[in-house]
């Protein structure tokens, strides 16, 4: 009896390994990958955790035919949402080591509490100098994109160190995140960053846009932001507020 169980376990393991290779094979037609996903889903529903982990790995690459890529990932995502809590530890393990994490993060957001999700995002963020590692830069960008969709004071503390990152795209994305965390402390830090971004006009303009849209004054920093040096389309009011031609502020200063 034990031998029969062992043989079945070995067969299932080999089956999962073979199917895992199929769903990650970009050369296969989408129909074959989707068939492999369906079989792995059946194994997962039967209690096979290796099959579940294999399915999540489908989020690890993007296929050049975007419609098929999305359909395959949606097929996996539907099962993971169906499994609810059982999916969570596997998704968490995946995002710790994966090069691309956006799909897995979307599912964690749906499956966990807001507090747990924010803690997961912050825990995944790293501050190493990876300017020449495009994979890690891309991963950071995906995390920052996810942080734009949540509001919590802990987000501010987590992303502010990224203003020291050498890559200006990371700093630009950090400004985007902070736009959703509107408070006085954030305003002061952004004004300081404006002065530090002398070599990145794009980032300076992004900060000006943020101040204009949030209707924030530039108190204490008039020497750094002068009406005569503002880009075309921007102006400075007598009260020290930035304006963009044709736009109306959407919020008042805190």
Backbone torsions as a table, in degrees:
resi	resn	phi	psi	omega
1	UNK	NA	-45.4	178.5
2	UNK	-61.7	-40.2	-179.3
3	UNK	-63.5	-38.8	179.0
4	UNK	-64.7	-41.1	177.9
5	UNK	-64.7	-42.6	179.6
6	UNK	-61.9	-43.0	-179.8
7	UNK	-63.6	-41.7	179.4
8	UNK	-66.1	-41.4	179.3
9	UNK	-61.5	-41.5	179.1
10	UNK	-66.0	-41.1	178.4
11	UNK	-62.7	-43.1	179.7
12	UNK	-63.4	-40.4	179.6
13	UNK	-62.1	-44.9	179.1
14	UNK	-65.4	-37.0	179.2
15	UNK	-64.3	-44.1	178.9
16	UNK	-62.7	-43.0	179.5
17	UNK	-61.3	-41.1	179.8
18	UNK	-67.0	-44.0	179.4
19	UNK	-67.0	-34.6	178.3
20	UNK	-61.1	-42.3	178.3
21	UNK	-64.2	-35.8	-178.7
22	UNK	-65.9	-46.0	-175.2
23	UNK	-71.6	-14.5	177.6
24	UNK	-101.5	3.3	-177.3
25	UNK	-90.1	105.2	-178.3
26	UNK	-66.3	-20.0	-176.8
27	UNK	-76.9	-22.2	-179.1
28	UNK	-72.9	152.6	172.5
29	UNK	-68.4	151.4	-176.6
30	UNK	-57.5	-36.7	-178.8
31	UNK	-58.7	-37.4	-179.9
32	UNK	-71.4	-38.6	177.3
33	UNK	-66.5	-40.0	-179.9
34	UNK	-66.8	-34.6	175.7
35	UNK	-64.4	-41.2	177.6
36	UNK	-65.6	-38.8	177.2
37	UNK	-61.9	-41.5	-179.9
38	UNK	-63.0	-42.1	179.9
39	UNK	-67.5	-42.7	176.7
40	UNK	-62.7	-34.1	177.6
41	UNK	-64.4	-41.6	177.6
42	UNK	-62.4	-42.5	178.5
43	UNK	-64.4	-39.0	178.4
44	UNK	-63.0	-45.6	180.0
45	UNK	-65.1	-23.9	177.3
46	UNK	-83.6	-0.3	175.4
47	UNK	104.7	8.8	-177.8
48	UNK	-85.6	107.0	-178.0
49	UNK	-72.1	-29.7	177.6
50	UNK	-63.4	-36.8	177.5
51	UNK	-66.6	-37.9	178.1
52	UNK	-63.4	-46.3	178.4
53	UNK	-61.9	-38.5	179.7
54	UNK	-64.7	-40.9	179.4
55	UNK	-61.1	-43.0	-178.4
56	UNK	-62.7	-28.7	178.8
57	UNK	-64.4	-14.8	176.6
58	UNK	-63.7	-19.9	177.8
59	UNK	-77.9	-3.2	-171.1
60	UNK	-82.8	-8.6	178.2
61	UNK	-146.5	159.4	178.1
62	UNK	-113.1	124.9	-179.7
63	UNK	-81.5	144.7	-173.3
64	UNK	-68.7	-17.6	173.7
65	UNK	-95.0	97.0	-166.9
66	UNK	-59.8	-35.5	-179.2
67	UNK	-64.9	-47.0	178.7
68	UNK	-65.3	-38.9	179.2
69	UNK	-59.5	-47.1	180.0
70	UNK	-65.2	-42.7	-178.8
71	UNK	-61.8	-41.9	179.8
72	UNK	-65.4	-43.1	179.9
73	UNK	-67.8	-36.4	176.6
74	UNK	-65.6	-34.6	177.8
75	UNK	-62.5	-43.0	177.9
76	UNK	-68.8	-45.3	-176.9
77	UNK	-60.2	-38.9	179.8
78	UNK	-59.3	-42.2	178.9
79	UNK	-67.6	-43.2	-177.7
80	UNK	-62.4	-37.8	176.8
81	UNK	-68.6	-34.2	177.1
82	UNK	-65.0	-36.2	-178.7
83	UNK	-75.9	-18.7	177.2
84	UNK	56.0	-123.0	-172.0
85	UNK	-59.0	-28.0	-179.4
86	UNK	-62.9	-28.8	-178.2
87	UNK	-75.5	-28.4	-167.4
88	UNK	-57.0	-53.0	-178.4
89	UNK	-61.4	-31.7	179.0
90	UNK	-71.7	-38.5	176.6
91	UNK	-66.5	-40.3	179.4
92	UNK	-64.1	-40.1	177.9
93	UNK	-65.2	-38.9	-179.8
94	UNK	-63.2	-47.7	-175.3
95	UNK	-68.9	-19.8	178.3
96	UNK	-69.9	-27.3	-172.7
97	UNK	-124.2	-9.2	-175.7
98	UNK	-75.8	152.2	177.8
99	UNK	-80.5	-29.8	176.8
100	UNK	-126.9	132.2	-167.7
101	UNK	-127.8	2.1	-170.5
102	UNK	-61.1	-45.1	-179.1
103	UNK	-65.3	-43.6	-179.7
104	UNK	-64.5	-37.8	178.8
105	UNK	-66.5	-38.9	177.3
106	UNK	-58.4	-40.3	-179.6
107	UNK	-71.8	-40.4	177.4
108	UNK	-61.8	-36.0	178.5
109	UNK	-62.2	-36.6	179.9
110	UNK	-78.5	-29.2	-172.2
111	UNK	-94.2	-18.3	-175.9
112	UNK	-116.7	171.1	175.3
113	UNK	-72.4	161.4	179.0
114	UNK	-59.8	-42.6	-178.9
115	UNK	-62.2	-43.8	-179.2
116	UNK	-67.1	-37.6	-179.4
117	UNK	-66.2	-45.6	178.8
118	UNK	-61.8	-42.7	178.4
119	UNK	-61.4	-37.0	178.7
120	UNK	-66.1	-44.9	179.2
121	UNK	-59.6	-47.3	-178.4
122	UNK	-64.5	-39.5	179.9
123	UNK	-65.2	-26.8	-178.7
124	UNK	-83.5	-20.0	-176.1
125	UNK	-73.3	133.5	175.8
126	UNK	-123.2	161.8	-172.5
127	UNK	-121.1	20.2	-179.7
128	UNK	-71.8	152.8	178.1
129	UNK	-77.2	101.2	-176.0
130	UNK	-123.1	36.8	-173.8
131	UNK	-57.2	-30.5	-176.3
132	UNK	-102.3	10.2	178.7
133	UNK	-109.8	94.0	-173.9
134	UNK	-66.2	-27.1	178.7
135	UNK	-66.8	-46.4	-179.5
136	UNK	-69.5	-34.0	175.1
137	UNK	-62.2	-44.5	178.7
138	UNK	-61.2	-39.6	178.1
139	UNK	-63.5	-45.0	177.4
140	UNK	-59.4	-41.6	-179.6
141	UNK	-61.9	-39.0	179.0
142	UNK	-66.2	-39.6	177.8
143	UNK	-64.8	-43.5	179.5
144	UNK	-65.5	-37.5	176.9
145	UNK	-61.4	-40.2	177.9
146	UNK	-67.2	-36.2	-179.4
147	UNK	-68.3	-24.1	177.7
148	UNK	-63.2	-23.0	-173.5
149	UNK	-91.9	0.8	-179.9
150	UNK	-129.3	154.7	178.7
151	UNK	-125.3	125.8	177.4
152	UNK	-169.1	140.4	179.6
153	UNK	-56.7	-29.2	-179.3
154	UNK	-66.5	-24.9	177.8
155	UNK	-63.8	-42.6	179.8
156	UNK	-58.3	-51.0	-179.6
157	UNK	-60.2	-33.7	-176.7
158	UNK	-72.8	-38.1	-173.1
159	UNK	-92.8	-21.1	-177.4
160	UNK	-54.4	-39.2	178.0
161	UNK	-59.8	-20.0	-179.8
162	UNK	-72.3	-10.4	173.5
163	UNK	-66.3	-14.4	176.8
164	UNK	-93.0	0.8	-178.5
165	UNK	-69.6	142.0	-176.6
166	UNK	-72.0	-23.3	-178.4
167	UNK	-84.3	119.4	-176.0
168	UNK	-71.0	-19.2	175.7
169	UNK	-68.0	-38.0	175.9
170	UNK	-65.3	-42.7	179.5
171	UNK	-65.3	-38.2	177.2
172	UNK	-61.0	-45.7	179.5
173	UNK	-64.9	-33.0	177.5
174	UNK	-64.7	-40.5	176.3
175	UNK	-60.5	-42.3	177.9
176	UNK	-57.2	-44.2	-179.9
177	UNK	-62.2	-44.2	-175.7
178	UNK	-67.8	-21.5	177.7
179	UNK	-60.0	-30.6	179.4
180	UNK	-85.0	-1.9	-178.5
181	UNK	-117.5	64.5	-170.1
182	UNK	-77.3	104.5	173.1
183	UNK	-151.0	171.6	-175.2
184	UNK	-61.4	-40.7	-179.0
185	UNK	-63.4	-40.4	178.0
186	UNK	-63.4	-41.1	-179.5
187	UNK	-59.8	-46.2	-179.3
188	UNK	-63.3	-41.4	-178.1
189	UNK	-67.6	-36.2	178.6
190	UNK	-68.5	-36.6	177.3
191	UNK	-65.3	-39.6	175.9
192	UNK	-62.9	-40.4	-178.7
193	UNK	-67.4	-32.4	178.5
194	UNK	-56.2	-43.6	-179.3
195	UNK	-67.7	-33.8	-179.2
196	UNK	-74.9	-18.6	-176.0
197	UNK	-90.9	31.0	-177.6
198	UNK	-57.8	-28.5	-178.9
199	UNK	-91.8	-0.8	179.6
200	UNK	-128.5	89.6	-179.7
201	UNK	-61.3	-35.2	179.6
202	UNK	-58.5	-44.7	-179.1
203	UNK	-69.2	-36.1	176.6
204	UNK	-63.2	-43.5	178.9
205	UNK	-62.3	-38.7	179.1
206	UNK	-62.4	-39.2	178.0
207	UNK	-66.8	-41.5	177.4
208	UNK	-61.5	-41.7	178.2
209	UNK	-60.2	-42.4	-179.6
210	UNK	-62.0	-46.7	-179.7
211	UNK	-63.3	-38.7	179.5
212	UNK	-65.0	-45.0	-175.3
213	UNK	-72.7	-29.7	178.6
214	UNK	-92.2	-2.6	177.7
215	UNK	62.1	37.1	-179.8
216	UNK	-88.5	135.2	173.7
217	UNK	-78.1	160.6	-179.3
218	UNK	-105.4	41.9	-178.3
219	UNK	-51.1	133.4	175.5
220	UNK	82.7	-3.4	-176.9
221	UNK	-130.5	25.5	-179.2
222	UNK	-63.8	-26.6	-179.9
223	UNK	-69.4	-29.9	-179.0
224	UNK	-85.4	-32.0	-178.2
225	UNK	-117.7	102.8	-175.9
226	UNK	-114.9	142.5	-177.6
227	UNK	-57.3	-29.7	-177.2
228	UNK	-77.6	-15.8	-177.8
229	UNK	-109.6	2.5	179.7
230	UNK	-68.3	147.6	177.0
231	UNK	-64.1	162.3	178.0
232	UNK	-58.7	136.7	179.8
233	UNK	95.9	-10.2	178.8
234	UNK	-108.9	149.5	175.2
235	UNK	-143.9	166.6	-178.2
236	UNK	-123.9	125.0	-178.7
237	UNK	-80.4	170.2	178.3
238	UNK	-62.4	-28.7	-179.8
239	UNK	-82.4	-0.1	178.3
240	UNK	83.5	32.0	178.3
241	UNK	-112.8	142.9	179.8
242	UNK	-81.5	139.5	175.3
243	UNK	-128.7	144.9	175.5
244	UNK	-112.0	130.7	-178.5
245	UNK	-55.6	126.2	176.2
246	UNK	84.4	1.2	-179.9
247	UNK	-116.7	149.4	176.8
248	UNK	-113.0	133.8	178.3
249	UNK	-56.7	143.3	-178.5
250	UNK	-98.5	-5.5	-178.4
251	UNK	-150.7	160.1	175.3
252	UNK	-97.5	155.1	-179.2
253	UNK	-63.3	141.1	179.5
254	UNK	-69.8	NA	NA
